[in-house]
């Protein structure tokens, strides 16, 4: 069963693309880790 489904999400901050065309699908029971450099949009995604 799909519990989270994100399609074509884009987020900008002061004319800078923070997230571009993000697609994500998480099924019940899945585990997810989000890693990346500081300022790469991890918190924005969540």
CORTA-V183393 format. One record per helix or strand of 3 or more residues. SS is the DSSP state (H for helix, E for strand). FROM is the first residue (numbers start at 0). TO is the last residue. Records with the same first field share a line. If there is no record, write none. Layout:
# CORTA-V183393
SS->FROM-TO ; FROM-TO
This chain:
# CORTA-V183393
E->1-12 ; 15-26
H->41-44
